């Protein structure tokens, strides 16, 4: 099963989906850092370009 990578549209931060329910998602960054919570309505699937930029530290 592949991991879903999402964008927090409030901040533009990209992270792997760790937890998902009707109200919020928990994301972990693609590079070292703390997990964070985002309302489900404020998250969307990341594009390949966004994933590449997050991995490059941009």
C-alpha positions in Angstrom: 0.0 0.0 0.0 1.4 3.4 -1.0 1.5 6.3 1.5 -0.7 9.2 0.8 1.1 12.6 0.7 -1.0 15.6 1.4 -0.7 19.4 1.5 -1.9 21.5 4.3 -3.5 24.3 2.3 -3.3 26.7 5.2 0.6 26.7 5.2 1.6 24.9 2.1 3.4 22.3 4.2 3.6 18.8 2.7 3.4 15.6 4.8 2.6 11.9 4.8 -0.8 11.0 6.0 -0.6 9.3 9.4 -4.2 9.5 10.6 -7.4 10.4 9.0 -10.9 10.9 10.3 -14.0 13.0 9.4 -12.7 16.1 11.2 -8.9 16.2 10.9 -5.8 14.5 9.5 -2.4 14.0 11.1 0.5 14.6 8.8 4.2 14.0 9.3 6.7 16.0 7.3 8.7 14.3 4.5 11.9 15.4 6.2 12.6 15.3 10.0 10.2 17.3 12.1 7.1 17.0 14.3 3.7 15.7 13.1 0.8 18.2 12.9 -2.9 18.2 12.7 -4.9 19.8 9.9 -8.7 20.0 9.4 -9.7 17.6 6.7 -11.2 20.5 4.7 -7.8 22.2 4.6 -5.9 19.3 3.1 -5.5 18.0 -0.4 -3.4 15.5 -2.3 0.1 16.7 -3.1 1.3 17.0 -6.6 4.6 15.3 -7.7 6.1 18.8 -7.9 5.1 19.6 -4.3 6.6 16.3 -3.1 9.8 17.0 -4.9 10.1 20.5 -3.5 9.4 19.3 0.1 12.0 16.6 -0.2 14.5 19.2 -1.5 13.8 21.4 1.5 12.3 24.2 -0.6 
